[in-house]
Each structure stands twice: as C-alpha cells, then as structure tokens.
Amino acid sequence: MVSKWWTYDPSIIAYSPDELGVYELGDEAKTTVYYGSGKIRTRLLEHLNQNEFPMARYYRFELFGTEEECKVRVQQLLDDYKKRYDILPMYNELNRYV
C-alpha cells in the first residue's frame, strides 16, 4: 500500500480522498483484516456505518484511475496474502461465503 496507516475513524476518514482506489483495513496490531476497493472515503464510511468490520482500527490506501485497475490490484494483494499465510484476510475469507 502507498499511504501510511490512518486511524479508522469517521473524523479521519472525512479527509481521505473520494477517488477510486484500493484500501486495506488493519486490526489493533495493523494486521490486515480486509482488502477492498471503490471510492475510498465513501466505501470506508459505508463500512463504518454498517459496522461490517468490527476488528478494524486502521486503514491505508492506493489510488487508481479505473475500476479495472482496482480489481487487478485487490486480486494481487489477496493472492500475495494467501500465498504468504495460506488463508485470506479474515473479512475477505468470511465474505466469500456470504
């Protein structure tokens, strides 16, 4: 990921760009719990409002110009994570079965 870790809080997310990108959510230890994509600010606030990822405490992101670039990058991150840990990040794994 390109950006530094930011606190996963609405007052901080409000300053994030609302441009297409890929984001990573981390727990208290900044261990990845989810990779996602879309308009950064919009998606992060949606996740918070729906309390989708209760273990998330931090986020970071990369900006991209197209949805296709985002999809490719998320898949790359998921593949790398799976290769390293033999499982997907917690919430990506859970969402596979929903």
N, C-alpha and C positions, 0 to 999 in steps of 0.2 A: 504494500500500500504506500501511497505517496505522502499523505498527510500524517501529522503526528496524531497521537491519541487525544481525543476530546472527551469530556465528561458527558455521558448520555443523559442529558437533562434538557427540558424544553427551553430554558433560558439561554443555553449554549447553542443548541440546535438552531435556534432562531437566526443565528449569524452564519450558518452554513449556507453554501450556495444552493439554489434550487435549480441546478442543472443536472443533466444526465450523468450518471456515474455509477460506480460500484462502491459498496460500503461493507465494512467489516465491523461486527459487534463483538466486544470482548467482555469477559466477566471481571470480577474484582482484581484478579491476577493478570488481566489483559490476555487471557487465553481465548482464542477465537471460539465464539458460540454460534455465529451465523454470518453468512455472506449473502448479500442481496444487491439489487440494482434498481435504478429508476431515478426520478428527480430526488436528489439527496435529501433536502430539507423536508419535502412532502412525505417521502417514504418513512423517514425516521420519526416524524411526528405521528404518522399513522400507526406505526408500531407501538409507540409510547401510549397513545390514546387507547389502543386496543389491548394494552398490557400483554402483547404477544410474547415477549422475550424477557421474563422477569429476572433472569440472571444477568442481563446486560447492564454494564456500568460505564462502558467506554465505547467510542466509535472512531473510525478513521475512514478515509475515502480517497478515491481517484476519480477524476472527471474524464468523460469520454464524449465524443461528438454524436454517436449514434447508438441506438438500442442494440444493434447487432454487435458493435464493439463491446458493449456492456455484457451481453450474453456470452461472448467468447471469453472475456476476462473472468467472469464468475466461474465458468466451467473450468478454466485453467486453475484458478485458486482452489476449487473443490477437488480437482484431480490431484494437485500437489499435496493438499491436506490429506486426502485419502491415502496417497502413496506413502506419506510420512507416518501417519497414525493408524492406518488400516480401518478407518471409520470416517464418516463425515462430521463436520462440526455439529454439536448437539441439536440445535434447532433445525438445521438443514436435514439432518437424519430424521427427526420427528416429522417434518413437513413432507417427507417422501411418501408417507403412509396416510396422509390426510386426504 
